Structure formats: C-alpha cells, structure tokens
Amino acid sequence: MGRLAPSPTGSLHLGHARSFLLAWWHARSRGGHIVMRMEDLDGPRCEPRFVDQALFDLEWLGIDWDGPVLLQSTGLPRFAEAIDRLLHTGAAYPCVCSRGEIRAAQSAPQRGAAEPRYPGTCRGRFATAAQALSATGREAGVRFRVRPGSVVVDDRFAGRHEFDVEASVGDFLIGRRDGAPAYQLAVVLDDAQQGVTEIVRGDDLLPSAARQLLLQRALGLPAADYYHVPLVLDDTGRRLAKRHDDLGLSQLRERGTDPRALVSWVAASAGIVTGEPLSAREYLPLFELTRVPRTSVIAPTRF
Ligand code: GLU
C-alpha cells in the first residue's frame, strides 16, 4: 500500500508533481493500492481551499487513489492517546522550552542550523504536563527521549544511511505546546492507520525517517519500506517553493497547459523517454523505480 501525503499549505508545484507521480507509478505499476492523506495539522497555514486545490491538481495530472481522503486533523484523539502512552512509559516527557530558548542555548558550531539540537533542558524536570504548567505557568509540549547511538535507515532507493538522532536533533518534539501533534508523530500513526507499507517521497525527509523509525519501534507499529527520491531544484540549485509560481500546478492548469507536458517531463526525469507525451496512466507499463536517476533534477523555467 502506497500513499500520497500533501500538506495543504499552498499550491502544489512541479516538485510535488514529481514525488507524487513517482509514488503513484511505483504503486500502480505493480497493481498496488494507494491512499490519500491531507496533512492539515499546521494550524492556520492549512486552508480548506488548498485541500480542494491539491486534490483537483492531482486529478488533473491523472493521479487517482483508493478509498476516502484522510484528513490528518480528524486523528487528534488517536494522536493524544499515543502521546499519553509514551509519557506514561517514560519514553517521552513534558517540555516548556520555547523555540527561541532552544536557539539561544545552541552551541557555537550549531548556530544557524535549520533545526537546533534540543539540549535536554526539561528531561526529568516534570512528572506531568499539569505539573509543568503549575511550576512554570507555561503549557508544555512533549518530547521523545532519544538514546545515543546511530539509527540505520535502509532506504530501498537511496541506500543505507546512518543517523545519530541524539547528536543532531536530540529529544524531538512529538506534541506541540499548542496541543497539536508534531508531524513526526502524526505521520507514523497515520501511515499505520492507513495500512501504508511503502513510502515514496522527497529526500528532504530522509533524516526524518530515522525519527519515524524510532517512533514506530516505541509505539509497536510496523516499519514501512522507505524510498526517498531526489528533489526538483531550480536553476540556482534551490528546492522549488512558492516563489516558483510559473511551475505551480494550478497556474499551469489555469493557463491551459496540457498535463501530459508535465507528466512527460517527470517521466523523462525518471528515465522514460517516449516519442510523444503520454498520460500518467499510459506511462505505467514503462515505469520502474530502480531506473530513476539518483541525482536531483533541475526544473525547466516554464512549460
Ligand atoms: N506532508 C509532507 C509534505 O508535504 C510529506 C510528509 C511525508 O511524506 O511523510 O512535505
């Protein structure tokens, strides 16, 4: 069972189209199922209009999925129950540190890192979130306790990678201070809930896979097979983002672009070259994930 898990925080672009097509081709070309999940937990950044737009854009590309769309925000009681379980066993603990405080506590060589390492300030400090609140006047988030040592991600596409989660990010957040579950926790619970066995996604999430493996083990969830594929970059080597409006799927659709132009660009980037552009479904018999180059791909400036 494969899955597609967009975050509805903006328009999808060519980079998303590539990851999702590769995931879809990988599942469907072998007769597999694929489920859809909207990762809509990111507070006000997730807007309902982006949910509809993303589903529409993916259908326009020729992608389909099995069963209903799971909105991640409907899983809140399940996430809270899992967090409680981890708190109860001591695998996690309440933490009142703000992002600013964690940054300020960073050691010099770490300063400026995208994600500061958590120095363990609240480890062993509070028995419960209620106690943290009464002692400090602050709502507590929840951190997962990470033991020293390396975590091996045996990626089916990107190969074997070792991560020292303890040294690089330390005890990581699984429950945010506003009460919402953090991405790392929600993703493993929902992958298990939806019966996902294969995860094809961008390789910016490869380091996250190590954290997700730790959580799967702690929660007794089955480990999925990971396939992290290279991202699409712009001509300056930066990953595609909102600023690349010309490569937004909605914009291209509204401009009357033939979806086969995009799909065939993605197919070519995956090592499939055909005489004329085909639809997503027509590429299925030609697709083989092992033929996808292991290097990042540069986006065209327009279609
Ligand atoms: N929702 C995440 C994103 O759009 C993907 C999460 C995942 O594939 O695990 O970046």
Residues whose N, C-alpha, C, O or C-beta is under 5 A from the ligand:
A	BS01	LIG	A5 P6 S7 E39 V187 R201
